[in-house]
């Protein structure tokens, strides 16, 4: 006996639309079971996770802060995944973008309106150059980009830790592993200072999502991305180059991840430190798939995943649960999204085979 997956000839548009909603419902159900096993009231726990963070204006600002890097990174990853290039190393590109963009405010006491734009450009450039490494290895050496991009994440994180504990550490920081604080001109301004601290990274994320949606839907480059992602052979007949697409998709997604990194450091933290991300680069993979690799859907899914971060912090305080509960929620969501999609696009067949002549 063996189990096979057979691709369905026709897929209902209704089922394809309902799939992420069903994944959310299943995540809530199994999340409630998890809280019950932990000895917590499931209704109270889910309320703390998904309702309480939406009741205050300041928490909505925090929601926007956490959603901004998720949306920015996921929009870039959607371009990669739709072109069949699997960039799993956005967390490392996020980190390198934060490092390269922080060079100016750490080493130059430059008070100019040009500082912040230059920081954002350097951050995007750093993320793109770091993403160029797996692109080079895949395009010219046929290396698996999943492994190379993932392993580079840990190199980037260790590089950041080495810098902050060494040459980039603030000499006036009482020996703590942090850089000097950014000057006011190097800090990303808030959108509405009177009501909260949400900064312009959220606007960058929305603009990027709308821009990429337009590119995918109305431009030749978007058509090239879709065609090469669905069939490389068909793309070659149309005159498209798969190697050029590898470079484009990795550099584009790396630039957005790097922009998210420097925007997070400049807007939310104000200096470099060993830990600048709770795993935005990995969570953005869930955001991309939950949004159906559609940039407009990614905006909604980014807010949902940001809510798990915010709700996880609230649940730690009100229920006394571990911060790992947030990761479990995110893992359940990714599992159910992929499972629902698999059952929509494929049907399971059980094949029975008889033994002949005593041989299996």
Buried (B, 14 or more C-beta within 10 A) or exposed (E): EEEEEEEEEEBEEEBBEBBBEBBBEBBBEBBBEBBEEBEBEBEEBBBBBBEBBEEEEEBBBBBBBBBBBBBBBBBBBBBBBBBBBBBBBBBBBBBBBBBBBBBBBBEEEEEEEEBBEBBBBBBBBBBBBBBBBBBBBBBEEEEEBBBBBBEBBEBBBEBBBEBBBEEBBBEEBEEEBBBBBBBEBBBBEBBEEEEBBBBBBBEBBBEBBBEBBEBBEEEEBBBBBBBBBEEBEEBEEEEBBBEEBBBBBBBBBBBBBBBBBBBBBBBBBBBBBBEBBBEBBBBBBBBBBBBBBBBBBBBBBBBBBBBBBBBBBBBBEBBEBEEEBBBBBBEBBBBBBBBBBEBBBBEEEEEEEEEEEEEE
